[in-house]
Amino acid sequence: MTSLLKSPWIYFLATFLWTWSLCGLLIFSDMGEASALPFIILILAMMGPGFTGIGFTCLTRSKDEIRAYWQRVIDVRRLSMCWLAIAIGLPFALQFMAGAIDGLAGGIGLRWGSAASAFITNPGSQVLTLCIISLVPFFEELGWRGYAQDVLQEKHSALVASLILGVVWSLWHLPASFIPGTYQAGLGIGTLGFWLHFAGIVVLSIVVSWIYINTNRSILIMVIIHAMVNLAGELIQLSELGETIFTFCWVSAALAIALGFGKEMRVHPEKAGDFRRRHVALLLLVGVCLSLTAPTAGQAQDLKTRIQTELENLCDQYGFPGATAACILPDGTVEVAATGPGRCGRDHPHVRRIADVGGKYRQDVCQRDGVSPGAQRRARSRRAHFDLAG
């Protein structure tokens, strides 16, 4: 029986049963929005990895190993200043980088999140938010890294173990997408933000496991970096384009760790040659370049979402039965958004007319103002042209 319980998959099964069962109550039961019960059930569901991690540790480990488990939770001597700085600073650095690149690409750039704005006006109102940001990571990391990472590494390399754990960790969040009011539900099902969120958790697992392994398996520092990731997301708001760049940043960090430190992801200063250092520097550079190309990939989707929102607001404000909008991007492509019965496709005469008129308007204005062809190209790279039909 003990050998069966030592399987990481039995632990995962127990954790999923705990969390998904409680989330199922919230999804399929109407408990009333005014009641505090749904909030309590959701918090208990998020604590599932910790409760099962403690239980499996007590059932499968010796007394000395159980004592060592709790020592890893409270032992601050495992935290060097270098690793502590990485755990606290890396999430904010990548969040700021993503926002800055978004701004340079013509997006909305860096903005304070709702939690930051609320804290500035009324600090006391965010005490509960700060407690949740700290409490949920504490219980999650008691299980994910504190128990599951170690068990997986008994049969797999650290890199493979962190990838397996990342996929499981990502899927574990899935029910939250169906619970109104959660961050995941706000992303929608099958949207770009939805896929970025779940892919980001997988690569995040590699980065946090790297820190875990090189801090003598400190659970405490796992709680810190997990809380910092959540806090950075609450304080700094990114657009959909910014979130795309943010995921690219985490991917580049994970690739740099995998190629720079090998499958065991251990840092050995005395053995770290120039070859691996060059790998890390190269991958970070590639990551920045990928992030810079992300605006091209995400611009149309982000722009279309913003136009869609504006159309819906216009329809609500003026009572339009429906509306269609088309925008001409700098590369000449046309993106279409519509709402209500007025929806029409890319081949609709209105849309074709918008493309023709928009292009002709741009040329006429430039010729009238005596703008050179080079300036025209630069202007096209800085803005898109909008028109409304219907």
Residue pairs with C-beta under 8 A, 6 or more apart in sequence:
2 59
2 60
4 10
5 11
5 56
5 59
5 60
6 60
6 151
7 151
8 148
8 151
8 152
10 56
11 52
11 53
11 56
11 143
11 147
11 148
11 151
12 148
12 168
14 52
14 55
14 56
15 48
15 49
15 52
15 53
15 143
15 172
16 172
18 45
18 48
18 51
18 52
19 45
19 46
19 48
19 49
19 172
19 175
20 175
22 41
22 42
22 44
22 45
22 48
23 42
23 45
23 175
23 176
23 178
23 179
24 175
25 41
26 38
26 41
26 42
26 45
26 179
27 175
27 178
27 179
31 37
31 38
31 41
32 38
42 179
42 182
43 132
43 135
43 136
45 175
46 136
46 139
46 140
47 135
47 136
47 139
47 140
48 139
48 143
49 139
49 140
49 141
49 142
49 143
49 144
49 148
49 172
50 138
50 139
50 140
50 141
50 142
50 143
51 139
51 143
52 143
53 142
53 143
53 144
53 146
53 147
53 148
54 142
54 143
56 147
57 65
57 66
57 69
57 146
57 147
58 66
61 69
69 146
69 147
69 219
72 78
72 146
72 216
72 217
72 218
72 219
72 220
73 142
73 146
73 219
73 220
74 220
75 218
75 220
76 220
78 215
78 216
78 217
78 218
78 220
78 221
79 215
79 218
79 220
79 221
80 215
83 211
83 214
83 215
83 221
84 221
84 224
86 211
86 225
87 211
87 221
87 224
87 225
87 228
88 224
88 225
88 228
90 207
90 225
90 228
90 253
91 225
91 228
91 229
91 231
91 232
92 228
92 232
92 236
94 246
94 249
94 250
94 253
95 232
95 233
95 236
95 238
95 246
96 110
96 236
97 245
97 249
97 291
98 238
98 242
98 243
98 245
98 246
98 248
98 249
98 291
99 109
99 110
99 111
99 236
99 238
99 242
100 109
100 110
101 242
101 245
101 291
101 292
101 294
101 295
102 108
102 109
102 110
102 238
102 239
102 241
102 242
102 245
102 295
103 109
103 110
105 241
105 292
105 295
105 299
106 295
106 382
106 383
107 239
107 241
107 242
107 295
107 302
108 239
108 242
109 242
110 236
111 236
111 237
111 238
112 120
112 235
112 236
112 237
113 233
113 234
113 235
113 236
113 237
114 234
114 237
115 126
115 129
115 234
115 235
116 234
116 235
116 236
118 125
118 126
119 125
119 126
129 234
130 231
133 227
133 230
133 231
133 234
134 223
134 227
136 230
137 222
137 223
137 226
137 227
137 230
138 223
140 226
141 219
141 222
141 223
141 226
142 219
144 165
144 169
144 222
145 165
145 208
145 209
145 212
145 217
145 219
145 222
146 219
146 222
148 165
148 168
149 161
149 162
149 165
149 209
149 212
150 217
152 160
152 161
152 164
152 165
153 161
156 164
157 263
157 264
158 209
158 210
158 213
158 263
158 264
158 265
158 266
159 206
159 258
159 262
159 263
159 264
159 265
160 263
161 209
162 205
162 206
162 209
162 210
162 265
163 202
163 205
163 206
165 205
165 209
166 201
166 202
166 203
166 204
166 205
166 206
167 202
169 201
169 202
169 205
170 198
170 199
170 201
170 202
171 198
173 184
173 197
173 198
173 201
174 198
176 182
176 183
176 184
176 185
177 184
177 185
177 187
177 189
177 194
178 185
178 189
179 185
183 233
184 194
184 197
187 193
187 194
187 197
188 194
192 240
192 244
192 298
192 301
193 240
193 243
196 243
196 244
196 246
196 247
199 247
200 246
200 247
200 250
203 247
203 250
203 251
203 253
203 254
204 229
204 250
204 254
206 254
206 257
206 258
206 265
207 250
207 253
207 254
207 257
208 222
208 225
208 226
209 265
210 257
210 261
210 265
211 221
211 222
211 225
212 218
212 221
212 222
213 264
213 265
213 266
214 265
214 266
214 267
215 221
238 245
238 246
239 302
240 298
240 301
240 302
240 305
241 294
241 295
241 298
241 299
241 302
244 294
244 297
244 298
244 302
245 291
245 294
245 295
245 298
248 287
248 290
248 291
248 294
249 287
249 291
251 287
251 290
252 283
252 284
252 286
252 287
252 288
252 290
252 291
253 284
253 287
255 283
255 286
255 287
256 279
256 280
256 283
256 284
256 287
257 265
258 265
259 276
259 279
259 280
259 283
260 276
260 277
260 279
260 280
260 283
261 267
261 276
299 329
300 329
300 333
300 335
303 327
303 329
303 335
303 384
304 335
304 336
304 337
307 325
307 327
307 335
307 337
307 386
308 337
308 339
310 325
311 323
311 324
311 325
311 337
311 338
311 339
312 339
314 320
314 323
315 321
315 322
315 323
315 339
315 340
320 340
320 342
321 340
321 341
321 342
322 338
322 339
322 340
322 341
322 342
322 343
322 390
323 338
323 339
323 340
323 342
323 388
323 389
323 390
324 336
324 337
324 338
324 342
324 343
324 344
324 348
324 350
324 351
324 388
324 389
324 390
325 336
325 337
325 338
325 386
325 387
325 388
325 389
326 334
326 335
326 336
326 337
326 350
326 351
326 354
326 355
326 358
326 386
326 387
326 389
327 334
327 335
327 384
327 385
327 386
328 334
328 354
328 355
328 358
328 359
328 362
328 384
328 385
329 335
329 384
330 380
330 381
330 382
330 383
330 384
332 359
334 346
334 351
334 354
334 355
336 344
336 345
336 346
336 351
338 344
338 390
342 390
344 350
344 351
344 389
344 390
345 351
350 389
350 390
351 389
353 389
354 387
354 389
357 387
358 385
358 387
361 385
362 376
362 379
362 380
362 385
363 376
365 371
366 375
366 376
366 379
371 379
